[in-house]
Amino acid sequence: MARVDLPPQRLSAYERAICYYTLPKITHPVAFGLIVVYAVVVLEALAVLAYGALTESEGYTKAGAVAFVGVAVFGIVIFLGRALLNEVRMRKALAVAKTVPDAITDVEDIPDPFEQHTLLRHPLHNRGDLFPCTDNEGNIVYFVESAAGGPWWKVKDAQDNEVLRVRVQQGAASFTFGGNVPARLSVYTDTREVGRIRRRVSFSAPVITVECEEPERTYTVQRGNIYREKRLVGRIYYLHRSLYLDIRKDEMHPALLGLFITMT
């Protein structure tokens, strides 16, 4: 089991605000409607190409091949262009955040928007690694263990007491739009199941449903945003080669922690 250490890196108040409030507004995925239209056009180009091949019609075959190549090039430009634009916007916003001194948090007239939030961080890792979860000051809150070929993650606190376990009920398919999160997970404290995590099939941004027990709640996670009853209660975001969970303290639940530690 490989051990992953967390480099000392603290989010400034302004960086945190940029990640929580600004990035979701300036980075946008490709619209689902455009994906559907693109898929239809690709199928039509392939249909013309197939018809030409079956009927041995040179005209249809050539037209289908030209249309397919043109659509493929158009798709590369559109989808890669959108990804590049999002990356440029994100880097520009974070570059601005680095120029703002963290002393802004000491100004008494400015309220702290994260006063009622919990912030956890863990490094990017591979399945089977041993890694820590820390707070923003670098204090260890949890340790996470997993086996490369096993179905379990085990979470312990800084005193080596087990806090929860996460079990894979259904892994990700070989081809999926759901990212690195398995299709179904169960979260346990002791032997009690306290949460179920399900990744729904989506051709746009993956949608993850987290069903919690004690208290009964349902969260929806999409594009890093955590919602309960359509209200934003937290975010999960990548920065500094790490993954961050930034959520209201009264919304924190073991099932959400279980989702967070399984994300790589």
VOTORKOL-526946 format. One record per residue: x, y, z of N, C-alpha, C in turn; residue number from 1. Coordinates in Angstrom, 2 decimals. Layout:
- n.east  n.north  n.up  ca.east  ca.north  ca.up  c.east  c.north  c.up  nr
- X  Y  Z  X  Y  Z  X  Y  Z  NUM
...
% end
This chain:
- n.east  n.north  n.up  ca.east  ca.north  ca.up  c.east  c.north  c.up  nr
- 0.85  -1.20  0.00  0.00  0.00  0.00  0.88  1.24  0.00  1
- 0.70  2.08  -1.02  1.50  3.30  -1.13  0.93  4.38  -0.23  2
- 1.81  5.19  0.34  1.37  6.29  1.18  1.48  7.59  0.41  3
- 0.44  8.39  0.45  0.42  9.68  -0.24  0.45  10.78  0.80  4
- 1.50  11.58  0.79  1.61  12.69  1.74  1.05  13.96  1.11  5
- 0.52  14.81  1.94  -0.10  16.05  1.49  0.89  17.20  1.62  6
- 1.27  17.86  0.50  2.19  18.99  0.61  1.53  20.15  1.36  7
- 2.32  20.94  2.09  1.74  22.06  2.83  1.22  23.12  1.87  8
- -0.06  23.30  1.84  -0.67  24.27  0.94  -1.98  24.71  1.56  9
- -2.09  25.97  1.86  -3.29  26.49  2.51  -4.05  27.38  1.54  10
- -5.38  27.18  1.48  -6.20  28.05  0.65  -6.33  29.41  1.31  11
- -6.07  30.46  0.57  -6.35  31.79  1.11  -7.86  32.01  1.08  12
- -8.33  32.99  1.83  -9.76  33.29  1.87  -10.28  33.66  0.48  13
- -9.46  34.38  -0.28  -9.91  34.81  -1.60  -9.93  33.65  -2.58  14
- -8.91  32.76  -2.52  -8.91  31.57  -3.36  -10.14  30.72  -3.08  15
- -10.46  30.58  -1.81  -11.62  29.77  -1.43  -12.91  30.38  -1.98  16
- -13.03  31.69  -1.90  -14.21  32.36  -2.42  -14.31  32.20  -3.94  17
- -13.18  32.29  -4.63  -13.16  32.11  -6.07  -13.63  30.70  -6.42  18
- -13.10  29.68  -5.72  -13.45  28.29  -6.01  -14.92  28.01  -5.71  19
- -15.43  28.61  -4.66  -16.80  28.30  -4.22  -17.85  29.09  -5.01  20
- -17.61  30.36  -5.22  -18.64  31.20  -5.81  -18.41  31.52  -7.29  21
- -17.16  31.77  -7.68  -16.90  32.31  -9.01  -16.75  31.23  -10.08  22
- -15.96  30.20  -9.82  -15.68  29.21  -10.86  -16.94  28.56  -11.43  23
- -17.94  28.20  -10.61  -19.16  27.62  -11.21  -19.87  28.55  -12.18  24
- -19.68  29.87  -12.02  -20.38  30.83  -12.87  -19.63  31.13  -14.16  25
- -18.31  30.90  -14.18  -17.55  31.26  -15.37  -17.11  30.05  -16.19  26
- -17.33  28.83  -15.67  -17.01  27.61  -16.42  -18.32  26.87  -16.69  27
- -18.53  26.56  -17.97  -19.79  25.94  -18.36  -19.52  24.72  -19.24  28
- -20.25  23.62  -19.00  -20.10  22.46  -19.88  -20.82  22.70  -21.20  29
- -20.53  21.84  -22.18  -21.24  21.91  -23.45  -22.71  21.58  -23.20  30
- -23.60  22.35  -23.78  -25.03  22.17  -23.56  -25.48  20.79  -24.02  31
- -26.40  20.19  -23.25  -26.90  18.85  -23.57  -27.57  18.84  -24.95  32
- -28.29  19.92  -25.27  -28.95  19.99  -26.57  -27.96  19.91  -27.72  33
- -26.80  20.58  -27.56  -25.78  20.54  -28.60  -25.22  19.12  -28.75  34
- -25.06  18.41  -27.65  -24.57  17.03  -27.70  -25.54  16.16  -28.47  35
- -26.85  16.33  -28.21  -27.86  15.54  -28.91  -27.84  15.84  -30.41  36
- -27.80  17.13  -30.76  -27.77  17.50  -32.18  -26.52  16.94  -32.85  37
- -25.39  17.03  -32.17  -24.14  16.51  -32.74  -24.24  15.01  -32.97  38
- -24.80  14.28  -32.00  -24.94  12.82  -32.14  -25.83  12.47  -33.32  39
- -26.92  13.23  -33.51  -27.83  12.98  -34.63  -27.12  13.21  -35.96  40
- -26.36  14.28  -36.06  -25.64  14.58  -37.31  -24.59  13.50  -37.60  41
- -23.90  13.03  -36.57  -22.92  11.96  -36.76  -23.61  10.70  -37.28  42
- -24.73  10.35  -36.69  -25.47  9.15  -37.12  -25.95  9.29  -38.57  43
- -26.39  10.49  -38.93  -26.84  10.71  -40.30  -25.68  10.57  -41.29  44
- -24.51  11.12  -40.92  -23.34  10.99  -41.80  -22.93  9.52  -41.95  45
- -22.98  8.78  -40.85  -22.64  7.35  -40.90  -23.68  6.57  -41.72  46
- -24.95  6.97  -41.62  -26.00  6.29  -42.38  -25.79  6.48  -43.88  47
- -25.45  7.71  -44.28  -25.18  7.96  -45.70  -23.97  7.16  -46.17  48
- -22.93  7.12  -45.32  -21.72  6.35  -45.67  -22.04  4.87  -45.80  49
- -22.83  4.34  -44.85  -23.19  2.92  -44.89  -24.06  2.60  -46.11  50
- -25.00  3.51  -46.41  -25.86  3.30  -47.59  -25.03  3.27  -48.87  51
- -24.09  4.18  -48.97  -23.23  4.19  -50.15  -22.41  2.93  -50.28  52
- -21.90  2.42  -49.14  -21.11  1.19  -49.18  -21.97  -0.02  -49.56  53
- -23.19  -0.08  -49.02  -24.07  -1.22  -49.30  -24.56  -1.22  -50.74  54
- -24.85  -0.04  -51.28  -25.37  0.05  -52.65  -24.24  0.24  -53.67  55
- -23.00  0.30  -53.17  -21.83  0.50  -54.03  -21.99  1.79  -54.85  56
- -22.57  2.79  -54.19  -22.74  4.09  -54.85  -21.58  4.99  -54.47  57
- -20.79  5.34  -55.44  -19.60  6.16  -55.17  -19.99  7.54  -54.66  58
- -21.09  8.08  -55.20  -21.50  9.42  -54.80  -21.91  9.47  -53.33  59
- -22.76  8.50  -52.89  -23.18  8.47  -51.49  -22.01  8.17  -50.56  60
- -21.14  7.26  -50.99  -19.99  6.91  -50.16  -19.08  8.10  -49.95  61
- -18.82  8.83  -51.02  -17.95  10.01  -50.92  -18.60  11.09  -50.08  62
- -19.92  11.31  -50.30  -20.62  12.34  -49.54  -20.66  11.98  -48.05  63
- -20.92  10.72  -47.74  -20.94  10.28  -46.35  -19.59  10.42  -45.68  64
- -18.52  10.07  -46.39  -17.17  10.17  -45.82  -16.80  11.62  -45.56  65
- -17.11  12.49  -46.55  -16.79  13.92  -46.38  -17.59  14.50  -45.21  66
- -18.88  14.13  -45.13  -19.72  14.66  -44.04  -19.22  14.17  -42.69  67
- -18.83  12.91  -42.61  -18.36  12.36  -41.33  -17.08  13.04  -40.88  68
- -16.13  13.23  -41.80  -14.87  13.90  -41.45  -15.15  15.34  -41.02  69
- -16.04  16.02  -41.75  -16.36  17.40  -41.40  -17.00  17.51  -40.02  70
- -17.93  16.58  -39.73  -18.59  16.59  -38.42  -17.58  16.28  -37.32  71
- -16.66  15.34  -37.57  -15.66  14.99  -36.57  -14.76  16.19  -36.25  72
- -14.33  16.90  -37.28  -13.50  18.09  -37.08  -14.27  19.16  -36.32  73
- -15.54  19.35  -36.69  -16.38  20.33  -36.01  -16.52  19.98  -34.53  74
- -16.71  18.70  -34.22  -16.83  18.27  -32.83  -15.57  18.53  -32.03  75
- -14.41  18.25  -32.65  -13.14  18.50  -31.96  -12.99  19.98  -31.62  76
- -13.33  20.82  -32.59  -13.19  22.27  -32.39  -14.13  22.75  -31.28  77
- -15.39  22.30  -31.33  -16.38  22.77  -30.36  -16.07  22.28  -28.96  78
- -15.88  20.96  -28.79  -15.72  20.39  -27.47  -14.37  20.74  -26.84  79
- -13.31  20.65  -27.62  -12.00  21.04  -27.08  -11.94  22.54  -26.85  80
- -12.58  23.30  -27.73  -12.60  24.75  -27.56  -13.29  25.15  -26.28  81
- -14.42  24.50  -25.96  -15.13  24.80  -24.72  -14.28  24.44  -23.51  82
- -13.61  23.26  -23.57  -12.77  22.85  -22.45  -11.60  23.82  -22.26  83
- -11.00  24.26  -23.37  -9.88  25.19  -23.29  -10.35  26.54  -22.73  84
- -11.51  27.01  -23.16  -12.03  28.28  -22.66  -12.29  28.21  -21.16  85
- -12.87  27.10  -20.69  -13.10  26.93  -19.26  -11.79  26.93  -18.48  86
- -10.78  26.25  -19.04  -9.49  26.18  -18.36  -8.84  27.56  -18.27  87
- -8.91  28.33  -19.35  -8.33  29.67  -19.35  -9.04  30.56  -18.33  88
- -10.36  30.51  -18.30  -11.12  31.31  -17.33  -10.77  30.94  -15.91  89
- -10.67  29.62  -15.64  -10.36  29.17  -14.29  -8.96  29.62  -13.87  90
- -7.97  29.45  -14.75  -6.60  29.84  -14.41  -6.48  31.35  -14.20  91
- -7.21  32.11  -15.00  -7.16  33.57  -14.87  -7.75  33.99  -13.53  92
- -8.87  33.39  -13.13  -9.51  33.75  -11.86  -8.62  33.38  -10.68  93
- -7.99  32.21  -10.74  -7.13  31.76  -9.64  -5.84  32.59  -9.59  94
- -5.35  33.02  -10.75  -4.15  33.87  -10.77  -4.43  35.20  -10.09  95
- -5.64  35.73  -10.31  -6.03  36.98  -9.64  -6.11  36.75  -8.13  96
- -6.64  35.59  -7.73  -6.80  35.29  -6.30  -5.45  35.26  -5.58  97
- -4.42  34.79  -6.26  -3.10  34.70  -5.63  -2.49  36.07  -5.34  98
- -2.96  37.09  -6.04  -2.39  38.43  -5.84  -3.07  39.17  -4.69  99
- -4.15  38.61  -4.15  -4.87  39.26  -3.05  -4.31  38.77  -1.73  100
- -3.82  39.64  -0.88  -3.23  39.20  0.39  -4.28  38.56  1.30  101
- -3.85  37.52  2.04  -4.76  36.82  2.93  -5.12  37.65  4.15  102
- -4.49  38.81  4.31  -4.79  39.68  5.45  -6.22  40.20  5.40  103
- -6.89  40.00  4.26  -8.27  40.47  4.16  -9.16  39.80  5.19  104
- -8.77  38.58  5.64  -9.58  37.86  6.63  -9.52  38.53  7.99  105
- -8.55  39.41  8.23  -8.42  40.08  9.52  -9.21  41.37  9.59  106
- -9.83  41.77  8.48  -10.61  43.01  8.47  -11.96  42.71  9.11  107
- -12.25  43.37  10.22  -13.45  43.06  10.99  -14.74  43.43  10.29  108
- -14.70  44.42  9.39  -15.92  44.87  8.74  -16.39  43.92  7.64  109
- -15.56  42.96  7.26  -15.93  42.02  6.20  -16.36  40.70  6.84  110
- -17.63  40.30  6.71  -18.09  39.04  7.30  -17.46  37.84  6.60  111
- -17.22  36.79  7.35  -16.64  35.58  6.79  -17.75  34.70  6.22  112
- -17.82  34.53  4.90  -18.91  33.72  4.32  -18.77  32.24  4.62  113
- -17.59  31.83  5.13  -17.35  30.41  5.40  -17.29  30.09  6.89  114
- -17.79  30.99  7.70  -17.73  30.79  9.15  -18.46  29.52  9.57  115
- -19.55  29.20  8.90  -20.35  28.03  9.24  -20.05  26.85  8.31  116
- -18.86  26.85  7.70  -18.49  25.79  6.76  -17.40  24.90  7.34  117
- -17.37  23.67  6.86  -16.27  22.73  7.10  -15.48  22.59  5.80  118
- -14.15  22.63  5.89  -13.30  22.46  4.73  -12.36  21.28  4.97  119
- -12.45  20.27  4.11  -11.56  19.11  4.17  -10.82  19.00  2.84  120
- -9.64  18.40  2.92  -8.79  18.29  1.74  -8.10  16.94  1.74  121
- -8.03  16.30  0.59  -7.18  15.12  0.45  -6.46  15.16  -0.90  122
- -5.31  14.52  -1.01  -4.52  14.58  -2.25  -5.12  13.68  -3.32  123
- -4.78  13.97  -4.56  -5.10  13.05  -5.64  -4.36  11.74  -5.39  124
- -5.00  10.62  -5.63  -4.42  9.34  -5.24  -4.92  8.24  -6.16  125
- -4.32  7.07  -6.02  -4.77  5.88  -6.74  -5.43  4.92  -5.76  126
- -6.27  4.07  -6.26  -6.91  3.08  -5.40  -5.84  2.20  -4.75  127
- -5.93  2.02  -3.45  -4.94  1.25  -2.71  -3.95  2.09  -1.95  128
- -3.97  3.43  -2.17  -3.07  4.32  -1.44  -3.61  4.59  -0.03  129
- -2.69  4.92  0.88  -3.04  5.41  2.21  -2.81  6.93  2.18  130
- -3.86  7.69  2.52  -3.71  9.14  2.41  -4.48  9.84  3.53  131
- -4.06  11.07  3.87  -4.73  11.83  4.94  -5.79  12.78  4.39  132
- -6.77  13.09  5.22  -7.67  14.22  5.00  -7.34  15.26  6.05  133
- -7.12  16.48  5.64  -6.72  17.53  6.58  -7.69  18.70  6.49  134
- -7.61  19.58  7.49  -8.34  20.84  7.39  -7.46  21.86  6.66  135
- -7.91  23.10  6.58  -7.18  24.10  5.81  -5.86  24.51  6.46  136
- -5.70  24.20  7.74  -4.45  24.52  8.43  -3.44  23.38  8.35  137
- -3.82  22.28  7.71  -2.93  21.14  7.59  -3.05  20.13  8.71  138
- -3.99  20.32  9.63  -4.18  19.36  10.72  -4.89  18.12  10.20  139
- -4.39  16.95  10.58  -4.98  15.70  10.11  -6.31  15.45  10.81  140
- -7.35  15.25  10.02  -8.69  14.96  10.55  -8.99  13.47  10.38  141
- -8.64  12.90  9.23  -8.89  11.50  8.95  -7.70  10.89  8.21  142
- -7.58  9.55  8.31  -6.73  8.75  7.44  -7.63  7.81  6.66  143
- -7.30  7.57  5.40  -8.12  6.71  4.55  -7.26  5.56  4.04  144
- -7.77  4.34  4.20  -7.11  3.13  3.71  -8.01  2.46  2.69  145
- -7.39  1.88  1.67  -8.15  1.09  0.70  -7.22  0.05  0.09  146
- -7.81  -1.01  -0.42  -7.04  -2.05  -1.10  -7.24  -1.89  -2.60  147
- -6.16  -2.07  -3.36  -6.21  -1.83  -4.80  -7.27  -2.70  -5.48  148
- -7.42  -3.94  -5.02  -8.39  -4.83  -5.66  -9.60  -5.11  -4.81  149
- -9.72  -4.44  -3.67  -10.82  -4.72  -2.75  -11.98  -3.75  -2.89  150
- -13.14  -4.08  -2.30  -14.32  -3.22  -2.44  -14.46  -2.17  -1.35  151
- -13.53  -2.14  -0.37  -13.74  -1.30  0.82  -12.79  -0.12  0.87  152
- -13.28  1.00  1.41  -12.45  2.09  1.94  -12.70  2.15  3.44  153
- -11.66  2.38  4.21  -11.80  2.50  5.66  -11.30  3.88  6.08  154
- -12.12  4.60  6.85  -11.78  5.95  7.30  -11.58  5.94  8.80  155
- -10.42  6.43  9.25  -10.11  6.51  10.68  -9.81  7.96  11.05  156
- -10.06  8.30  12.32  -9.72  9.64  12.78  -8.25  9.71  13.17  157
- -7.82  10.88  13.65  -6.40  11.07  13.97  -5.94  10.20  15.12  158
- -6.87  9.67  15.93  -6.53  8.77  17.04  -6.64  7.31  16.65  159
- -6.76  7.03  15.35  -6.81  5.67  14.80  -8.11  4.94  15.13  160
- -9.17  5.68  15.41  -10.48  5.07  15.63  -11.25  5.05  14.31  161
- -11.85  3.93  13.99  -12.59  3.84  12.74  -13.84  4.72  12.80  162
- -14.03  5.52  11.76  -15.16  6.43  11.68  -16.25  5.87  10.77  163
- -15.86  5.37  9.62  -16.82  4.79  8.69  -16.11  3.92  7.67  164
- -16.92  3.13  6.96  -16.43  2.32  5.85  -17.31  2.57  4.63  165
- -16.70  2.47  3.47  -17.43  2.63  2.21  -17.21  1.37  1.38  166
- -18.30  0.80  0.90  -18.22  -0.43  0.11  -18.75  -0.19  -1.30  167
- -18.03  -0.70  -2.28  -18.48  -0.63  -3.67  -19.51  -1.72  -3.90  168
- -20.71  -1.33  -4.26  -21.75  -2.29  -4.60  -21.79  -2.57  -6.10  169
- -21.41  -1.58  -6.88  -21.35  -1.74  -8.33  -20.29  -0.80  -8.88  170
- -19.30  -1.35  -9.54  -18.21  -0.54  -10.07  -18.62  0.20  -11.33  171
- -17.73  1.04  -11.80  -17.99  1.80  -13.02  -17.83  0.88  -14.22  172
- -18.64  1.11  -15.25  -18.50  0.36  -16.49  -17.22  0.78  -17.20  173
- -16.81  -0.02  -18.17  -15.57  0.28  -18.89  -15.69  1.58  -19.67  174
- -16.93  1.90  -20.11  -17.14  3.18  -20.79  -18.28  3.90  -20.08  175
- -17.99  5.04  -19.49  -19.01  5.73  -18.70  -18.75  7.22  -18.71  176
- -19.81  7.98  -18.53  -19.70  9.43  -18.40  -19.68  9.83  -16.94  177
- -19.52  8.87  -16.02  -19.66  9.14  -14.61  -18.39  9.47  -13.88  178
- -17.27  9.58  -14.59  -16.03  9.91  -13.91  -15.48  8.73  -13.13  179
- -14.74  9.01  -12.05  -14.07  7.97  -11.29  -14.91  7.40  -10.16  180
- -16.11  7.88  -9.95  -16.96  7.40  -8.87  -17.67  6.12  -9.31  181
- -17.59  5.03  -8.51  -18.33  3.81  -8.86  -19.82  4.07  -8.98  182
- -20.52  3.16  -9.66  -21.94  3.37  -9.93  -22.78  3.34  -8.66  183
- -22.40  2.47  -7.70  -23.17  2.38  -6.45  -22.22  2.14  -5.28  184
- -22.42  2.89  -4.22  -21.62  2.76  -3.00  -22.55  2.72  -1.80  185
- -22.12  2.03  -0.74  -22.84  2.05  0.54  -21.87  2.52  1.62  186
- -22.37  3.33  2.54  -21.55  3.89  3.62  -22.05  3.33  4.94  187
- -21.09  2.85  5.78  -21.44  2.22  7.05  -20.70  2.89  8.20  188
- -21.37  3.04  9.33  -20.71  3.33  10.59  -20.99  2.12  11.48  189
- -19.93  1.49  11.99  -20.04  0.18  12.63  -20.65  -0.78  11.61  190
- -21.79  -1.37  11.91  -22.43  -2.28  10.95  -23.69  -1.68  10.36  191
- -24.01  -0.43  10.67  -25.22  0.22  10.19  -24.95  0.95  8.87  192
- -25.84  0.74  7.93  -25.75  1.49  6.67  -26.36  2.86  6.89  193
- -25.56  3.91  6.69  -26.02  5.27  6.93  -26.17  6.08  5.65  194
- -25.81  5.48  4.53  -25.94  6.23  3.29  -25.74  5.36  2.07  195
- -26.40  5.73  0.98  -26.26  5.05  -0.30  -25.95  6.09  -1.37  196
- -24.98  5.79  -2.20  -24.52  6.72  -3.23  -24.73  6.07  -4.59  197
- -25.40  6.78  -5.48  -25.68  6.25  -6.81  -25.33  7.29  -7.87  198
- -24.62  6.83  -8.86  -24.27  7.70  -9.98  -25.24  7.44  -11.12  199
- -25.96  8.46  -11.52  -26.95  8.31  -12.59  -26.29  8.51  -13.95  200
- -26.78  7.79  -14.94  -26.25  7.91  -16.31  -26.59  9.29  -16.84  201
- -25.60  9.95  -17.41  -25.80  11.28  -17.96  -24.81  11.52  -19.08  202
- -25.28  12.13  -20.17  -24.41  12.45  -21.29  -23.74  13.81  -21.11  203
- -24.12  14.54  -20.09  -23.47  15.82  -19.81  -22.68  15.65  -18.52  204
- -22.87  16.54  -17.56  -22.14  16.41  -16.29  -22.72  15.25  -15.48  205
- -21.86  14.38  -14.90  -22.35  13.27  -14.10  -23.21  13.76  -12.94  206
- -24.26  13.01  -12.63  -25.17  13.34  -11.53  -25.07  12.24  -10.48  207
- -24.76  12.62  -9.25  -24.60  11.66  -8.16  -25.66  11.96  -7.10  208
- -26.39  10.93  -6.71  -27.40  11.06  -5.67  -26.89  10.42  -4.39  209
- -26.96  11.14  -3.28  -26.51  10.65  -1.98  -27.72  10.60  -1.06  210
- -28.15  9.39  -0.70  -29.30  9.19  0.18  -28.79  8.88  1.59  211
- -29.17  9.70  2.55  -28.63  9.62  3.91  -29.69  9.12  4.90  212
- -29.20  8.47  5.95  -30.03  8.06  7.08  -29.58  8.80  8.33  213
- -30.51  9.05  9.22  -30.22  9.63  10.55  -29.39  10.91  10.47  214
- -29.93  12.01  10.06  -31.30  12.20  9.59  -31.46  11.85  8.12  215
- -32.70  11.61  7.73  -32.98  11.28  6.34  -32.86  12.53  5.48  216
- -31.95  12.46  4.53  -31.73  13.57  3.61  -31.32  13.00  2.26  217
- -31.53  13.77  1.23  -31.06  13.40  -0.10  -30.30  14.57  -0.70  218
- -29.08  14.30  -1.13  -28.24  15.32  -1.76  -28.03  14.95  -3.23  219
- -27.89  15.97  -4.05  -27.54  15.78  -5.45  -26.22  16.51  -5.72  220
- -25.29  15.81  -6.32  -23.97  16.38  -6.62  -23.79  16.41  -8.13  221
- -23.58  17.60  -8.67  -23.38  17.76  -10.11  -22.41  18.90  -10.36  222
- -21.42  18.64  -11.19  -20.39  19.62  -11.52  -19.74  20.19  -10.25  223
- -19.60  19.33  -9.23  -18.97  19.77  -8.00  -19.88  20.47  -7.04  224
- -21.10  20.81  -7.45  -22.05  21.49  -6.58  -22.87  20.47  -5.79  225
- -23.05  20.70  -4.49  -23.83  19.82  -3.64  -25.14  20.53  -3.30  226
- -26.26  19.91  -3.67  -27.56  20.51  -3.44  -28.41  19.64  -2.51  227
- -29.19  20.28  -1.68  -30.27  19.60  -0.95  -31.53  20.42  -1.13  228
- -32.55  19.77  -1.67  -33.80  20.44  -1.99  -33.55  21.67  -2.87  229
- -32.69  21.48  -3.87  -32.36  22.49  -4.87  -31.61  23.70  -4.28  230
- -31.12  23.57  -3.07  -30.37  24.66  -2.43  -28.89  24.27  -2.34  231
- -28.01  25.16  -2.79  -26.58  24.88  -2.74  -26.11  24.88  -1.29  232
- -25.53  23.76  -0.85  -25.06  23.65  0.53  -23.57  23.38  0.61  233
- -22.91  23.15  -0.51  -21.48  22.89  -0.48  -20.94  22.66  -1.88  234
- -19.61  22.54  -1.95  -18.97  22.28  -3.24  -17.80  21.33  -3.04  235
- -17.48  20.61  -4.11  -16.27  19.79  -4.18  -15.47  20.32  -5.37  236
- -14.20  20.67  -5.14  -13.43  21.24  -6.24  -11.96  20.80  -6.15  237
- -11.29  20.84  -7.31  -9.88  20.48  -7.42  -9.02  21.73  -7.42  238
- -7.91  21.66  -6.69  -6.93  22.76  -6.68  -5.67  22.26  -5.99  239
- -4.51  22.74  -6.45  -3.22  22.39  -5.83  -3.03  20.87  -5.74  240
- -3.39  20.15  -6.81  -3.23  18.69  -6.85  -3.98  18.00  -5.71  241
- -5.06  18.63  -5.26  -5.86  18.10  -4.16  -7.34  18.28  -4.46  242
- -8.14  17.55  -3.71  -9.59  17.65  -3.81  -10.10  18.25  -2.51  243
- -11.01  19.21  -2.60  -11.54  19.91  -1.43  -13.05  19.65  -1.29  244
- -13.49  19.44  -0.06  -14.90  19.40  0.28  -15.19  20.61  1.15  245
- -16.01  21.52  0.64  -16.33  22.78  1.32  -17.85  22.79  1.51  246
- -18.32  22.57  2.75  -19.74  22.36  2.97  -20.18  22.98  4.29  247
- -21.44  23.36  4.36  -21.98  23.88  5.60  -21.90  22.82  6.70  248
- -21.54  23.25  7.91  -21.36  22.31  9.01  -22.63  21.54  9.32  249
- -23.79  22.19  9.23  -25.04  21.52  9.56  -25.52  20.59  8.45  250
- -24.82  20.58  7.31  -25.17  19.68  6.21  -24.18  18.52  6.09  251
- -23.11  18.55  6.85  -22.10  17.49  6.76  -22.68  16.17  7.26  252
- -22.49  15.11  6.48  -23.04  13.79  6.80  -22.00  12.73  6.43  253
- -21.94  11.61  7.19  -20.96  10.56  6.86  -21.04  10.08  5.41  254
- -22.25  10.08  4.83  -22.39  9.63  3.45  -21.67  10.57  2.48  255
- -21.72  11.89  2.74  -20.99  12.84  1.91  -19.50  12.69  2.08  256
- -19.07  12.42  3.32  -17.64  12.15  3.54  -17.23  10.89  2.80  257
- -18.11  9.87  2.80  -17.81  8.64  2.07  -17.64  8.87  0.58  258
- -18.49  9.72  0.00  -18.34  10.06  -1.41  -17.03  10.79  -1.65  259
- -16.72  11.75  -0.81  -15.54  12.59  -0.97  -14.25  11.76  -0.97  260
- -14.13  10.82  -0.03  -12.86  10.08  0.07  -12.68  9.08  -1.07  261
- -13.76  8.70  -1.77  -13.61  7.76  -2.88  -13.29  8.47  -4.18  262
- -13.39  9.79  -4.21  -13.12  10.54  -5.43  -11.61  10.74  -5.60  263
- -11.11  10.52  -6.80  -9.67  10.63  -7.04  -9.38  11.73  -8.06  264
% end
